[in-house]
Amino acid sequence: MRVVLAPDSFKESLTAARAAAAMARGVRRVLPDATCIEVPMADGGEGTTEALVAALAGRLVPVPTVDPLGRAVTGVVGVAPGGVAVLEVASAVGLGLVPPDERDVLAATSRGVADLVRAALDAGARRLVVGLGGSATNDGGAGLLVGLGARLLDADGRPVDPRPGALGAVAAVDLAGVDPRLHDVRVELACDVTSPLLGPAGASAVYGPQKGASPQDVAELDRALAALADALEAAAGRRVRDVPGAGAAGGLGAALLALGARRRAGVELVADAVGLRGHLLDADLVLTGEGSVDAQTLAGKVPVGVADAAGDAGVPVVVLAGRVDTDAAAALLARGVVAVVPISSGPVPVAQALRDAEPDLERATATTMRLLRLGAGPGR
C-alpha cells in the first residue's frame, strides 16, 4: 500500500514534518510493509518556509531583526537554488512573539519584515515567496515600506511615524527610495486570506480584535489604513485596497501588492513546490490534517487543498485533527473526504492536548489504518 502523508503543522505542538513522521509511524504499526511518502505541507502561515526549503533543497538563514514592538529578535529566511527565497512575516512580526498582555496594535509595526526582505535580496533572490499569516500587526505594511526606504509624509511634507496610531496623518507616500533590487524580483504572496484592506471584511475588523484591538481601535485603524491606502495607491499608480488578500497580515498584503507582488493561494503554491500532485499519481490513500478543523479550514487551509488535489487524482483522503468542529467536518465529508478523525481520545486540558499531540496523532493514524483494513475485508 502506498500512503501519502501531507499534513499541515499542528499549531503550538507539531511542525508539519513531525506530523508527517508521526503519521508514518502510525501507518507502519498496522502495515509494516506500506510505502509512506512524507510530504509536509503549509498554506502560507506557520511552516511554509520549512516546507518549501525542504522541497527545494535549500537552507535556512538566521536574520537579526525586530519584533512588532521594536525589540530585537532573530527571524529566518529560506534560500534555495535558482534564486528562490522564502520568508514568513510571522518570523519577525508574529503574534506568538508578543505575549497577550503586551499586545498593542496601535503601536505594532511590520518594520521587521523589511529586514527579512533585504536578507533575501542580499542572498540573490530572483523569486521571493512571502508567507502572509500570523502577524501581530495592523499597520497596512507601513513599517515594511519605511524599512525598505519609502517615506510617509503628512500634508506639510513632514515624516509620519509608521505606527498605526499615527497613520491617519499620512497625505503622501514617497516610493523613490525603495530598494531598487525589488524591481528585478518576482514576489509571490502565499496567502489563504481573501479579505480586502478596509471595511467590515477588512484587516482591522476581522483580524484586529485577535491582535488586541477594541471596537474603538478597529474604527481608528480602519480610518488610518484608508489614509495610507489613498496615498500609497497614488504613489504606486494602482488600486490595491480591494484586491483579495490586501487585508492579509494586517494589510501587509496591500503594501506588497502596491510594490508589484502577486497573490497565490498558499496551499496551491506549496503543493506545486513540493510536487504533491506527482506523489498522488500512484497513491492508494492520503492522510492530511492540522491542529483544528474549523470554519477557517474551509477557507483554503491545507486539508481542503490536499483533499481537492487528491479528489482530482481519485485517491481517498482522511483528515486527522486535534480539534474537530462538527459543521466543518460535515463540509469536508461533503467535499469527498472519507473521514475526519479527532486524534485525542477524549476531553483533555489544552496544555495536555498540545503536549501529547505527537503520540496521539500516531495512535489515531494506526486506529484509522486498522479501520480501513477492516473495511477492505477479512484478512486484508
C-alpha positions in Angstrom: 0.0 0.0 0.0 1.3 3.4 -0.9 0.2 6.2 1.5 0.9 9.9 1.0 1.2 11.8 4.3 0.6 15.5 3.7 -0.3 17.4 6.9 0.0 21.0 7.9 1.6 21.8 11.2 -0.4 21.3 14.4 0.0 24.8 15.8 1.9 25.1 19.0 2.7 21.4 19.1 4.0 19.8 15.9 5.7 21.0 12.7 4.3 19.6 9.5 7.4 17.4 9.2 7.0 16.0 12.7 3.3 15.4 12.0 4.0 13.6 8.8 6.6 11.4 10.6 4.1 10.6 13.3 1.6 9.6 10.7 4.1 7.4 9.0 4.8 5.6 12.3 1.1 5.0 12.8 0.7 3.6 9.3 3.6 1.2 9.8 2.2 0.0 13.2 -0.6 -1.6 11.2 1.0 -2.1 7.8 4.8 -2.6 8.2 5.3 -3.0 4.5 3.5 0.1 3.5 5.3 2.7 1.4 4.9 6.0 3.2 5.6 9.2 1.3 6.0 12.2 3.7 5.0 15.5 2.1 4.9 18.2 4.8 2.5 20.9 3.7 1.7 24.6 4.5 -0.6 27.3 3.3 1.4 30.5 3.7 1.3 30.5 7.5 3.5 28.7 10.0 5.7 26.1 8.4 5.7 27.5 4.9 9.4 28.3 4.9 10.5 24.9 6.2 8.2 23.1 3.8 9.5 24.9 0.7 13.1 24.9 1.8 12.9 21.1 2.3 11.2 20.6 -1.1 13.7 22.8 -2.9 16.8 21.5 -1.2 17.5 24.9 0.3 18.8 26.2 3.6 17.6 28.4 6.5 19.4 31.7 7.1 19.0 33.4 10.5 18.3 37.2 10.2 18.7 39.7 13.0 15.5 41.8 13.1 12.9 43.4 15.4 9.5 42.2 16.6 6.3 44.2 16.3 7.2 46.4 19.2 10.8 47.0 18.0 12.6 44.6 20.3 15.5 42.5 18.9 14.6 39.0 17.7 16.1 36.6 15.2 13.9 35.8 12.1 14.7 33.4 9.4 14.8 33.3 5.6 14.9 30.2 3.4 17.3 30.3 0.5 17.1 27.7 -2.3 19.0 27.1 -5.6 17.9 29.0 -8.6 17.5 32.4 -6.9 14.5 31.3 -4.8 13.9 32.7 -1.3 11.1 32.1 1.2 10.0 34.0 4.3 7.1 34.1 6.7 6.2 37.5 8.0 5.4 35.9 11.4 9.1 35.1 11.7 9.6 38.8 12.5 6.2 40.1 13.5 4.3 37.1 14.5 1.5 37.2 17.1 3.4 34.5 19.1 6.3 36.9 19.6 4.2 39.2 21.8 2.5 37.9 25.0 -1.2 38.7 25.2 -0.7 41.2 28.0 1.9 43.1 25.9 -0.1 43.4 22.6 -0.6 47.0 21.5 -2.0 47.0 18.0 -1.8 50.8 17.7 2.0 50.7 18.3 2.9 47.5 16.5 4.6 47.8 13.1 5.8 45.5 10.3 9.3 47.1 10.2 11.0 43.7 11.0 9.7 42.2 7.7 11.8 44.7 5.8 14.9 43.1 7.3 13.8 39.7 6.1 13.1 41.0 2.6 16.6 42.7 2.4 18.2 39.5 3.6 16.5 37.6 0.8 17.7 40.3 -1.7 21.3 40.1 -0.3 21.1 36.3 -0.9 20.5 37.0 -4.6 16.7 36.2 -4.7 15.0 36.5 -8.1 11.8 34.9 -6.9 10.6 35.7 -3.4 7.7 33.7 -1.7 6.2 35.6 1.2 4.0 33.7 3.6 1.4 36.1 4.9 -0.1 34.7 8.1 0.0 35.0 11.9 1.1 38.7 12.2 0.6 40.8 15.3 0.5 44.0 13.2 -2.3 46.1 11.6 -0.2 48.9 10.0 -1.0 48.3 6.3 2.6 47.4 5.7 3.7 50.9 6.7 6.6 49.6 8.7 7.7 47.4 5.9 7.6 50.3 3.4 9.6 52.6 5.6 12.1 49.8 6.3 12.6 49.3 2.6 13.3 53.0 2.0 9.9 54.6 1.4 8.8 57.8 3.2 5.4 58.5 4.7 4.7 62.2 4.7 2.0 64.5 6.2 0.3 67.4 4.4 3.3 69.6 5.2 5.8 67.1 3.9 7.0 66.0 7.3 7.7 62.3 8.1 5.0 60.3 9.7 5.7 57.5 12.1 4.7 54.1 10.6 2.8 53.1 13.8 -0.9 52.7 13.1 -1.8 55.3 15.7 -0.1 57.9 13.6 -1.1 56.8 10.1 -4.2 59.0 9.9 -1.9 61.9 9.2 -0.4 60.3 6.0 -1.0 62.5 3.0 1.6 61.1 0.6 3.9 58.2 0.2 7.3 58.6 -1.5 8.5 55.3 -3.0 11.6 56.7 -4.7 13.9 55.4 -2.0 12.6 51.8 -2.0 15.3 49.2 -2.5 15.7 49.1 -6.3 16.6 45.4 -6.3 12.9 44.7 -5.8 12.2 45.7 -9.4 14.0 42.6 -10.6 12.3 40.1 -8.2 9.1 38.2 -8.7 7.3 38.4 -5.4 4.6 35.9 -4.7 2.3 36.2 -1.7 1.3 32.8 -0.3 -2.0 33.5 1.4 -5.3 31.8 2.1 -6.9 35.1 3.2 -9.1 36.9 0.6 -10.0 39.9 2.7 -9.8 43.4 1.3 -7.9 46.0 3.2 -10.8 48.1 4.5 -14.4 47.8 5.7 -16.3 45.1 7.7 -14.5 42.3 5.9 -11.1 44.0 6.1 -7.9 43.7 8.1 -8.9 45.8 11.1 -12.5 44.5 11.5 -11.8 40.8 11.0 -8.3 40.3 12.4 -7.7 43.4 14.6 -9.6 42.0 17.7 -7.3 39.0 18.0 -4.3 41.3 18.0 -5.7 43.3 20.9 -7.9 45.9 19.1 -11.0 47.2 20.9 -14.1 48.2 18.9 -12.9 51.8 19.1 -9.4 50.7 18.0 -10.9 48.9 15.0 -12.6 52.1 13.8 -9.4 54.1 14.3 -7.3 51.5 12.5 -9.7 51.4 9.5 -9.5 55.2 9.1 -5.7 55.1 9.4 -5.4 52.4 6.7 -7.8 54.3 4.5 -5.5 57.3 4.6 -2.5 55.2 3.9 -4.2 53.4 1.0 -5.1 56.7 -0.6 -1.5 57.9 -0.5 0.0 54.5 -1.4 -2.2 53.9 -4.4 -1.5 57.4 -5.7 2.2 56.8 -5.4 2.1 53.2 -6.9 -0.3 54.1 -9.7 -2.5 51.1 -8.9 -5.6 50.4 -6.8 -4.9 47.6 -4.3 -7.3 48.1 -1.4 -9.9 45.8 -2.9 -7.6 43.1 -4.2 -8.3 39.7 -2.5 -5.6 39.3 0.1 -4.9 43.0 0.6 -6.0 42.7 4.2 -3.8 39.8 4.9 -1.3 40.1 7.8 -2.8 43.4 8.9 -2.6 45.0 5.5 0.9 43.8 4.6 -0.7 42.3 1.6 -1.8 45.7 0.3 1.7 47.2 0.7 3.4 44.3 -1.2 0.7 44.3 -3.9 1.4 48.0 -4.4 5.1 47.2 -4.8 4.2 44.7 -7.6 3.7 41.4 -5.8 1.1 38.8 -6.9 -1.0 36.7 -4.7 -1.5 32.9 -4.9 -3.5 30.6 -2.7 -0.8 29.5 -0.2 -1.7 25.8 -0.3 -1.6 25.7 -4.1 1.8 27.4 -4.2 3.2 24.9 -1.6 1.6 21.9 -3.3 3.2 22.9 -6.6 6.6 23.3 -4.9 6.6 20.0 -3.1 5.2 18.1 -6.1 2.1 16.9 -4.3 0.2 16.0 -7.4 3.0 13.9 -8.7 3.1 11.9 -5.4 -0.7 11.3 -5.8 -0.4 9.6 -9.2 0.1 6.1 -7.8 -1.1 6.5 -4.2 -3.7 4.3 -2.5 -4.5 6.7 0.3 -3.8 10.3 1.5 -3.7 11.3 5.2 -3.7 15.1 5.9 -4.5 17.2 9.0 -4.0 20.2 11.1 -4.4 21.3 14.7 -8.0 22.4 14.4 -10.6 21.6 11.7 -13.0 24.5 11.8 -14.5 27.3 9.7 -11.1 28.6 8.7 -10.2 25.2 7.3 -12.8 25.6 4.6 -11.3 28.9 3.5 -8.4 27.3 1.8 -6.3 25.6 4.5 -4.1 22.6 3.9 -6.8 19.8 4.4 -9.0 21.4 1.8 -6.2 21.9 -0.7 -4.9 18.4 -0.2 -8.4 16.9 -0.4 -9.1 18.8 -3.7 -5.8 17.6 -5.2 -6.5 14.0 -4.1 -10.0 14.2 -5.4 -8.7 15.2 -8.8 -6.4 12.1 -8.7 -9.1 9.8 -7.5 -7.4 9.0 -4.2 -9.3 8.7 -0.9 -8.4 11.2 1.9 -8.7 11.0 5.6 -8.2 14.2 7.8 -6.8 14.0 11.3 -7.0 16.9 13.7 -6.5 17.9 17.3 -9.9 19.6 17.4 -12.8 18.9 15.1 -15.8 21.3 14.6 -18.8 19.2 13.5 -20.0 21.6 10.9 -16.6 21.9 9.3 -16.2 18.1 9.4 -19.6 17.7 7.6 -18.4 20.2 4.9 -15.2 18.2 4.4 -17.2 15.0 4.1 -19.5 16.6 1.5 -16.3 17.6 -0.4 -15.3 14.0 -0.7 -13.2 13.3 2.3 -13.6 9.8 3.6 -13.4 10.6 7.3 -12.4 13.4 9.7 -10.7 11.8 12.8 -10.0 13.6 16.1 -6.7 12.5 17.5 -7.5 12.9 21.2 -9.1 10.0 23.0 -11.4 12.3 25.0 -11.7 15.8 26.5 -8.4 16.9 28.0 -6.9 20.2 29.1 -5.4 22.2 26.2 -1.9 22.0 27.6 -2.1 18.2 27.8 -3.5 18.0 24.2 -0.6 20.1 22.9 1.9 18.0 24.9 0.5 14.7 23.7 -0.2 15.7 20.1 2.6 13.6 18.6 1.8 10.3 20.3 -1.9 11.0 19.9 -1.5 11.5 16.1 0.5 8.3 15.8 -2.1 6.4 17.7 -5.1 7.9 15.8 -3.4 7.1 12.5 -2.9 3.5 13.5 -6.5 3.2 14.5 -7.6 4.7 11.2 -5.5 2.2 9.3 -7.0 -0.7 11.2 -10.5 0.5 10.4 -9.6 1.0 6.8 -8.1 -2.5 6.7 -11.3 -3.9 8.3 -13.4 -2.2 5.6 -11.3 -3.8 2.9 -12.5 -7.2 4.1 -11.3 -10.1 6.3 -7.6 -10.9 6.1 -6.8 -7.8 4.0 
